[in-house]
Amino acid sequence: MKRTALRIARHTRVRGKVSGTTAVPRFSVFRSNRHICIQLIDDSVGRTLACADDLKRKNEKKVSSVQHKRLARAFTIGEELAKRAEVLKISRVVFDRGGYRYHGIVKAVAEGARKGGLKF
């Protein structure tokens, strides 16, 4: 099977166990080769409560390599979504890594959200 098909199979398997509610929404991560998109989702009504991404965003921090830029952006986006969740009075979430391994970009997003005040 191709890499994408394997990731989708892992994501489907995880989604069978992880579900968000209004009180504790699902923190969903999607990463492509260039961008990162994260959402807080209430699965009981199928609605996105808050979202953040790095589309059309200029990186404020000056870092040397491309990988470090992506990690810095991911951390910042995690913090940004945590601030938006705080406005909605959301402090606890269920983490959905989207079938990706928990390292690198996905880990940086989670750490940024934790620093911003979200609890998984």
C-alpha positions as CSV (number, residue, x, y, z in Angstrom):
1,M,0.0,0.0,0.0
2,K,1.1,3.6,-0.5
3,R,2.1,5.8,2.4
4,T,-1.1,7.9,2.2
5,A,-3.3,4.9,2.2
6,L,-1.5,3.5,5.3
7,R,-1.9,6.9,7.1
8,I,-5.6,7.0,6.3
9,A,-6.0,3.5,7.6
10,R,-4.2,4.5,10.9
11,H,-6.4,7.6,11.1
12,T,-9.6,5.6,10.6
13,R,-8.5,3.1,13.3
14,V,-7.8,6.0,15.7
15,R,-11.1,7.8,14.9
16,G,-13.0,4.7,15.9
17,K,-11.7,5.3,19.5
18,V,-11.4,9.1,19.7
19,S,-14.4,11.4,19.6
20,G,-14.9,14.9,20.6
21,T,-17.9,16.5,22.5
22,T,-18.9,20.0,23.2
23,A,-17.2,20.0,26.6
24,V,-14.1,18.1,25.4
25,P,-13.6,18.6,21.6
26,R,-11.3,16.7,19.4
27,F,-8.0,18.5,18.5
28,S,-7.3,17.4,15.0
29,V,-4.0,17.8,13.2
30,F,-3.4,17.7,9.4
31,R,0.0,18.3,8.0
32,S,1.1,18.4,4.4
33,N,4.6,18.8,3.0
34,R,4.3,22.6,3.3
35,H,1.5,23.5,5.7
36,I,-0.1,22.6,9.0
37,C,-3.9,22.9,9.8
38,I,-5.4,22.2,13.2
39,Q,-9.0,22.3,14.4
40,L,-11.1,21.8,17.5
41,I,-14.1,19.7,16.4
42,D,-17.3,18.8,18.2
43,D,-18.2,15.4,16.7
44,S,-21.6,15.2,18.4
45,V,-22.9,17.8,15.9
46,G,-20.1,17.7,13.3
47,R,-19.0,21.3,13.8
48,T,-15.6,23.0,13.8
49,L,-15.3,25.2,16.9
50,A,-12.0,26.8,16.1
51,C,-9.2,26.4,13.6
52,A,-5.7,27.6,12.9
53,D,-3.2,27.1,10.1
54,D,-0.1,28.5,8.6
55,L,-1.5,29.3,5.2
56,K,-0.4,32.8,3.9
57,R,1.6,33.4,7.1
58,K,5.0,34.8,7.3
59,N,7.3,33.3,9.9
60,E,8.2,36.0,12.4
61,K,11.1,34.1,14.0
62,K,14.3,34.0,12.1
63,V,15.7,30.5,12.2
64,S,18.4,28.9,10.0
65,S,17.0,25.7,8.4
66,V,13.7,25.0,6.7
67,Q,12.9,22.2,9.2
68,H,13.4,24.5,12.2
69,K,11.1,27.1,10.5
70,R,8.3,24.5,10.2
71,L,8.8,23.4,13.8
72,A,8.6,27.0,15.0
73,R,5.5,27.6,12.9
74,A,3.9,24.5,14.3
75,F,4.6,25.5,17.9
76,T,3.2,29.0,17.2
77,I,0.0,27.6,15.6
78,G,-0.5,25.3,18.6
79,E,-0.3,28.3,20.9
80,E,-2.7,30.3,18.7
81,L,-5.3,27.6,18.7
82,A,-5.0,27.4,22.5
83,K,-5.7,31.1,22.8
84,R,-8.8,30.7,20.6
85,A,-9.9,27.8,22.7
86,E,-9.5,29.9,25.9
87,V,-11.9,32.5,24.4
88,L,-14.4,29.7,23.9
89,K,-13.8,28.5,27.5
90,I,-12.3,25.2,26.4
91,S,-9.5,23.9,28.5
92,R,-9.5,20.1,27.8
93,V,-9.3,18.4,24.5
94,V,-8.8,14.9,23.0
95,F,-5.8,14.8,20.8
96,D,-6.2,13.3,17.3
97,R,-2.8,13.0,15.6
98,G,-4.4,12.2,12.2
99,G,-2.5,9.0,11.6
100,Y,0.8,10.7,11.8
101,R,3.6,9.6,14.2
102,Y,3.8,11.7,17.3
103,H,7.1,13.4,16.6
104,G,8.4,16.5,14.8
105,I,5.7,18.8,13.5
106,V,2.8,17.0,15.3
107,K,4.7,17.0,18.6
108,A,5.5,20.7,18.2
109,V,1.9,21.5,17.6
110,A,0.9,19.6,20.8
111,E,3.6,21.2,22.9
112,G,2.5,24.7,21.7
113,A,-1.1,23.9,22.6
114,R,0.0,22.7,26.0
115,K,2.0,25.8,26.6
116,G,-1.0,27.9,25.6
117,G,-3.1,26.2,28.3
118,L,-4.8,23.2,26.7
119,K,-4.8,19.9,28.6
120,F,-4.9,16.6,26.7
